[in-house]
């Protein structure tokens, strides 16, 4: 399973419809994800991948693809970014 599939699986795990999830879908406008839900998603991603996502980065997440890209970058960076 690639990173995008894993991120989307985590998002489905916190209650988002798998049929709606696509990389270009906007979190707020297309998926109706508010800031509280985004925090829930970020925490779930951190736990699933054993990574730490910078809280300041959360404001930069516009699309589902942004989440995938962030997780991918953190995983590529290796243990230096792991918690």
N, C-alpha and C positions, 0 to 999 in steps of 0.2 A: 504494500500500500504506500503510495507516495505521500508527500507532505500535505498537498491539497486535500487528498482523500481523508487523511487523518484529522486535519483541522475541521473539515466539514463533519466528520463523524463526531468529534468533540462538540461541535455546535449543535448537532442533532441530539446529542446526549443531554444538553441543557435546554432542549425544547424547541429547536428551530426546525421547521419542515425541510427535509432533505430535498424535496422537489424544487424548493425556492432557491437553494444554495448554488450560486455560480460565482466565479471570480469577479465578474464585472458588476455584480449586484451591489448597490449602495446600501450601507448598513442602516442608516436612518430612513432614507426615502423609499427604498425598495423593500427592505426587510423589516421595517418598523422596530428597529433595535434602538432603545434609548440608552442613556449613559449608564444607568444601573445594570441593565442587561449586558452592556459591553463589558463592564467590570466583571460580571459573572462569567462571561465567555473567556476573558483574559485569565482569570484565576483558574478556570478549568483547563485552558491551554498550558498554563504554567505547570499545573499538577501532572497533566498527561505527558508532557514532553520533558519535565524536570528542568525547566528553564526559568529565567527571571526576565519579564518584560518590563521595560522602563515605564513607569507610570506616566511620564511626559509623552511617551510615544502614543498612548491611547488616544489623545486628541488628534493625532495624525491618521487614524484609521478611518478611511472613507468608504472603502469597499471590502468585500470579503477577501478579495485578492490581496489587499494590504495586510490583512492578518496572516495570510498564507506566506507572503513575502517576508514579514517580520520573523515568523517562526523559522522559515527556511534559513534566513541570515543568521539567526542565533544558533541553530543547529550546525551550520557550516563553520561557525566561529569556533566550535569545539568547547572544551571544558572551561575555557577562560570566561565564558558567559553563563555557565551553568551555576545553579545555586548549590 
